């Protein structure tokens, strides 16, 4: 059963959709779309909830779509930030396009698009309404890890599992502490960086008042270390960012 669950998510991470006719009516298209994960994450700093991310991941005929909305909460200054994003990936896991929008406290937009075999970002802000543009010498297989959108980390986890884990006699096996490197882009910071991922094994933690045994994974770059826990369906349950005392918990 666990192998079947992992296979489902590995298929998503590889983003291999079932081949279908190029001509299909809307009913057929809707039937082909598959909701893979959805829900919300609570974001806490020093134990206080500061934001909520609501997300969905859908597998479609021509790839996958990851949508997310983020809103701040309990800001002592009364400032509410409303952000949304949509990441479209091809069946090979490459970026088709990435769109980001802020409606509060100021309006701003950003898009990352393929340009030949590289990536280009275009953006506007309230103070710079004229479109700005920046090219990146990055492959289309680059992983988007934007600020505030923690579901992007779940997608990268699945990509890592697909590359590192295997199934033998119906049992999922992930090599412990074997590192894999991925290229990432944070459009909000206009910066790219390598990130190292490794599976740390099974870990027992107290989660929402009960003890649970979860899969533990570490993401690490030059700036910070993220610890991530996933359930037996390989869905993201918790993130801990030690550097700024931030915790992300699935609601």
Beta strands, then each sheet from edge to edge (+ up, - down):
strand 1: 34-45
strand 2: 48-60
strand 3: 63-72
strand 4: 82-89
strand 5: 95-104
strand 6: 108-115
strand 7: 118-124
strand 8: 132-136
strand 9: 143-144
strand 10: 165-168
strand 11: 171-174
strand 12: 180-186
strand 13: 191-207
strand 14: 210-220
strand 15: 225-230
strand 16: 236-241
strand 17: 246-250
sheet 1: 8+ 7- 6+ 5- 4+ 3- 2+ 1- 17+ 16- 15+ 14- 13+ 12- 9-
sheet 2: 10+ 11-
end
